[in-house]
Amino acid sequence: MRSLWIKLVFFLVPVAGNLLGWLWFDVFRIRRKVAVENVALAFPEKTHSEHVRIARASLLHMGKSLIEYFWLPLMEKADFEKYFELRGTEIVDRCLAEGKGVYFLCLHVGNGDLSTAAASRHGWPISLISKIFKAKWLNDLWFRLRGRHGTQFISPEKSSFEILRAIKANRIVIFVLDQFMGPPIGCKTTFFGKETGTAMGLAVMAERTGSPVIPVATYRQPNGHHVIEFSEPIPWRAPDVGPSRDENIRAMTQVYTDKIEEIVRRHPEQWMWIHRRWKNFG
């Protein structure tokens, strides 16, 4: 029965997912204008029709991801191994062997929640900084579904202490760094050449612990399977901006933002363009 359900969801993803995305983008037009304008900001050299195409593809992708959440209650390690391909696992294993913990630099490309579950099922100790829902019943259900695969969750309210404790235990802590963050938690950065704000937390913790920062790209393939791609760690280096620790942290936050932009440029149809990434920093 479990295997049949997993196959049924896989069959429904392109059908029901595209339908949801079409309703979202073309019928109800929820944040359609925001998505198209964001694509135009990032790719001014492209035509308006191409902006619309990328924005629509992004919503179709999100529709598919919503259907894929029906996998979470029943998938086991063998199922993740069938539908998810992990590339560069030797990089993660090598970094964990150093015993200093690891940070994953992630973004909203591909299906992040299922990819996190796949990484946990692979056998790595994963901790994810995750927002808490206001509705307790939804919060309990959501974290129970995701937690059954072995992922531990860190509340943003207690993140510094919990991150340090996870790193000390040689765990992997996931930072999702592609959303807008204003002061005082964020600093000014540029993304696709436009000014925005990005959270400094990853740079602060990397400087404090000396743990490696591994960029991670997750994306869906045309056959419906997923790839999780790990790159070589981004070295912590003090950029040539003077002796100020704060300046170095801001500079490294820009380095992380540049890496995220590089990944989005490779998979623009699978990034979350409905997010208001370019707010006024203030």
C-alpha positions as CSV (number, residue, x, y, z in Angstrom):
1,M,0.0,0.0,0.0
2,R,2.8,2.4,0.9
3,S,4.6,1.7,-2.4
4,L,1.4,2.2,-4.3
5,W,0.8,5.6,-2.7
6,I,4.3,6.8,-3.4
7,K,3.9,5.8,-7.1
8,L,0.5,7.5,-7.2
9,V,1.9,10.8,-5.9
10,F,4.7,10.6,-8.4
11,F,2.1,10.2,-11.2
12,L,0.0,13.1,-9.9
13,V,2.9,15.6,-9.5
14,P,3.1,16.7,-13.1
15,V,-0.7,16.7,-13.6
16,A,-2.1,18.1,-10.4
17,G,1.0,20.2,-9.8
18,N,0.8,22.0,-13.1
19,L,-2.9,22.5,-12.6
20,L,-2.3,24.1,-9.2
21,G,0.4,26.3,-10.7
22,W,-1.8,27.3,-13.6
23,L,-4.7,28.2,-11.3
24,W,-2.3,30.2,-9.1
25,F,-0.6,32.1,-11.9
26,D,-3.1,32.4,-14.7
27,V,-6.5,32.2,-13.0
28,F,-6.3,33.7,-9.5
29,R,-3.1,35.6,-10.3
30,I,-1.8,35.5,-6.7
31,R,1.4,37.6,-6.7
32,R,1.7,37.2,-10.5
33,K,2.7,40.8,-10.9
34,V,5.3,40.5,-8.1
35,A,6.8,37.4,-9.8
36,V,7.0,38.9,-13.3
37,E,8.5,42.1,-12.0
38,N,11.1,40.2,-9.9
39,V,12.2,38.2,-13.0
40,A,12.4,41.5,-15.0
41,L,14.6,43.0,-12.3
42,A,16.9,40.0,-12.3
43,F,17.0,39.6,-16.1
44,P,16.5,43.0,-17.7
45,E,18.1,41.7,-21.0
46,K,15.2,39.2,-21.5
47,T,11.9,40.0,-23.2
48,H,8.6,40.5,-21.3
49,S,7.3,37.2,-22.7
50,E,10.4,35.5,-21.3
51,H,9.8,37.1,-17.9
52,V,6.3,35.8,-17.9
53,R,7.5,32.3,-19.0
54,I,10.0,32.0,-16.2
55,A,7.5,33.4,-13.6
56,R,4.9,30.9,-14.7
57,A,7.3,28.0,-14.7
58,S,8.2,29.0,-11.1
59,L,4.6,28.7,-10.0
60,L,4.1,25.4,-11.9
61,H,7.2,24.2,-10.0
62,M,5.7,25.3,-6.7
63,G,2.5,23.5,-7.5
64,K,4.4,20.3,-8.1
65,S,6.3,20.8,-4.8
66,L,3.0,21.1,-3.0
67,I,1.8,17.7,-4.3
68,E,5.1,16.1,-3.4
69,Y,4.5,16.9,0.2
70,F,2.1,13.9,0.2
71,W,5.3,11.8,0.1
72,L,6.5,12.9,3.5
73,P,4.3,10.7,5.7
74,L,5.3,7.4,4.1
75,M,8.7,7.6,2.3
76,E,11.5,5.6,3.7
77,K,15.3,5.6,2.9
78,A,15.0,3.4,-0.1
79,D,12.3,5.7,-1.6
80,F,14.5,8.7,-1.2
81,E,17.4,6.8,-2.8
82,K,15.1,6.1,-5.8
83,Y,13.8,9.6,-6.4
84,F,16.8,11.7,-5.1
85,E,20.3,11.8,-6.5
86,L,22.9,13.2,-4.1
87,R,26.0,14.6,-5.8
88,G,29.1,15.5,-3.9
89,T,28.4,13.5,-0.8
90,E,32.2,13.0,-0.3
91,I,32.5,16.7,0.3
92,V,30.1,16.6,3.2
93,D,31.6,13.4,4.6
94,R,35.1,15.0,4.4
95,C,34.0,18.1,6.2
96,L,32.1,16.2,8.9
97,A,35.2,14.2,9.5
98,E,37.0,17.4,10.7
99,G,34.6,17.3,13.7
100,K,33.8,21.0,13.6
101,G,30.2,20.8,12.4
102,V,29.0,21.9,9.0
103,Y,26.8,24.7,7.6
104,F,24.7,24.2,4.5
105,L,24.1,27.4,2.5
106,C,20.6,26.8,0.9
107,L,17.9,28.6,-0.9
108,H,14.4,28.2,-2.2
109,V,15.3,26.2,-5.4
110,G,13.8,22.8,-6.0
111,N,11.9,21.1,-3.1
112,G,13.8,22.1,0.0
113,D,11.7,20.2,2.5
114,L,11.9,16.9,0.7
115,S,15.6,17.4,0.0
116,T,16.2,18.0,3.7
117,A,14.4,14.8,4.5
118,A,16.5,13.0,1.9
119,A,19.7,14.3,3.4
120,S,18.6,13.2,6.9
121,R,17.6,9.7,5.5
122,H,21.1,9.5,4.0
123,G,22.3,9.3,7.5
124,W,23.6,12.8,8.2
125,P,22.7,14.7,11.4
126,I,20.7,17.6,10.1
127,S,19.4,20.6,12.0
128,L,17.2,23.2,10.2
129,I,16.4,26.7,11.3
130,S,12.7,26.9,10.7
131,K,9.9,29.4,11.3
132,I,7.1,28.4,13.7
133,F,3.4,28.6,12.6
134,K,1.0,30.5,14.8
135,A,-1.6,27.7,14.6
136,K,-0.5,25.0,17.0
137,W,-2.3,22.2,15.2
138,L,-0.6,23.1,11.9
139,N,2.7,23.5,13.6
140,D,2.5,20.1,15.3
141,L,1.4,18.4,12.1
142,W,4.1,20.1,9.9
143,F,7.0,19.4,12.2
144,R,5.9,15.9,12.9
145,L,5.8,15.1,9.2
146,R,9.2,16.5,8.6
147,G,10.8,15.3,11.8
148,R,9.9,11.6,11.2
149,H,12.8,11.5,8.8
150,G,15.4,12.5,11.4
151,T,15.7,16.2,10.9
152,Q,15.9,18.3,14.1
153,F,14.5,21.9,14.1
154,I,15.9,25.1,15.6
155,S,13.5,27.9,16.5
156,P,14.6,31.3,15.3
157,E,14.0,32.7,18.7
158,K,16.7,30.5,20.3
159,S,18.8,30.1,17.2
160,S,22.3,31.2,18.4
161,F,22.4,28.9,21.4
162,E,20.9,26.0,19.5
163,I,23.2,26.4,16.5
164,L,26.3,26.4,18.7
165,R,25.0,23.3,20.5
166,A,24.4,21.5,17.1
167,I,27.8,22.5,15.7
168,K,29.5,21.3,18.9
169,A,27.8,18.0,18.4
170,N,29.2,17.9,14.8
171,R,25.8,18.3,13.2
172,I,24.9,20.0,9.9
173,V,23.0,23.3,10.3
174,I,21.0,24.5,7.3
175,F,20.8,28.3,6.7
176,V,18.3,29.4,4.0
177,L,19.7,32.7,2.9
178,D,17.7,33.9,-0.1
179,Q,15.0,35.9,1.5
180,F,15.0,39.6,2.4
181,M,16.2,40.6,5.8
182,G,16.4,44.2,7.1
183,P,18.3,45.7,10.0
184,P,19.5,44.9,12.5
185,I,19.7,41.2,11.6
186,G,20.4,41.9,7.9
187,C,23.0,43.9,6.1
188,K,22.9,45.7,2.7
189,T,23.9,43.4,-0.2
190,T,23.4,43.3,-3.9
191,F,21.4,40.5,-5.6
192,F,21.3,40.4,-9.4
193,G,22.9,43.9,-9.2
194,K,20.1,45.4,-7.2
195,E,20.4,46.5,-3.5
196,T,18.6,44.4,-0.9
197,G,19.1,43.1,2.6
198,T,20.4,39.6,3.6
199,A,20.6,38.0,7.0
200,M,24.2,38.0,8.5
201,G,23.6,35.0,10.7
202,L,25.5,32.5,8.6
203,A,28.6,34.7,8.4
204,V,28.5,35.5,12.1
205,M,28.3,31.8,13.1
206,A,30.9,30.7,10.5
207,E,33.3,33.4,11.8
208,R,32.6,32.3,15.4
209,T,33.0,28.5,15.0
210,G,35.3,28.1,12.0
211,S,33.0,25.5,10.5
212,P,32.9,24.9,6.7
213,V,30.1,26.4,4.7
214,I,28.9,24.1,1.9
215,P,26.7,25.5,-0.9
216,V,23.7,23.3,-1.7
217,A,21.6,23.3,-4.9
218,T,18.5,21.2,-5.1
219,Y,16.5,21.0,-8.4
220,R,13.9,18.8,-10.1
221,Q,14.9,17.0,-13.3
222,P,12.6,16.6,-16.3
223,N,11.8,13.0,-15.3
224,G,10.4,14.1,-12.0
225,H,13.4,13.0,-9.9
226,H,15.5,15.4,-7.8
227,V,19.2,16.3,-7.6
228,I,20.9,17.5,-4.4
229,E,24.2,19.0,-5.4
230,F,26.9,19.8,-2.8
231,S,29.8,22.1,-3.8
232,E,33.2,22.7,-2.2
233,P,33.1,24.8,1.0
234,I,33.3,28.5,0.6
235,P,36.5,29.5,2.5
236,W,36.3,31.9,5.3
237,R,38.6,34.7,4.3
238,A,38.9,38.2,5.5
239,P,38.3,40.3,2.4
240,D,40.5,43.3,1.8
241,V,38.1,45.7,3.5
242,G,40.1,46.5,6.6
243,P,40.4,45.1,10.1
244,S,36.8,45.5,11.1
245,R,35.0,42.3,12.1
246,D,31.7,43.8,11.1
247,E,33.0,44.7,7.7
248,N,34.3,41.2,7.1
249,I,30.9,39.7,8.1
250,R,29.1,42.0,5.7
251,A,31.6,41.1,3.0
252,M,31.1,37.4,3.5
253,T,27.4,37.8,3.5
254,Q,27.8,39.2,0.0
255,V,29.9,36.3,-1.0
256,Y,27.1,33.9,0.2
257,T,24.6,36.0,-1.7
258,D,26.7,35.9,-4.9
259,K,26.7,32.1,-4.6
260,I,22.9,32.0,-4.3
261,E,22.6,34.2,-7.3
262,E,24.8,31.8,-9.3
263,I,22.5,28.9,-8.4
264,V,19.3,30.9,-9.3
265,R,20.8,31.8,-12.6
266,R,21.3,28.1,-13.3
267,H,17.7,27.2,-12.3
268,P,15.5,30.3,-12.6
269,E,12.4,28.3,-13.4
270,Q,12.6,26.7,-9.9
271,W,13.3,29.7,-7.7
272,M,10.5,31.4,-5.6
273,W,10.0,34.6,-7.6
274,I,6.8,35.5,-5.6
275,H,9.0,36.5,-2.6
276,R,9.5,40.3,-2.4
277,R,13.3,40.0,-2.4
278,W,14.1,43.6,-3.2
279,K,12.4,45.6,-0.4
280,N,13.8,48.9,0.7
281,F,16.6,48.1,3.2
282,G,15.8,51.2,5.3
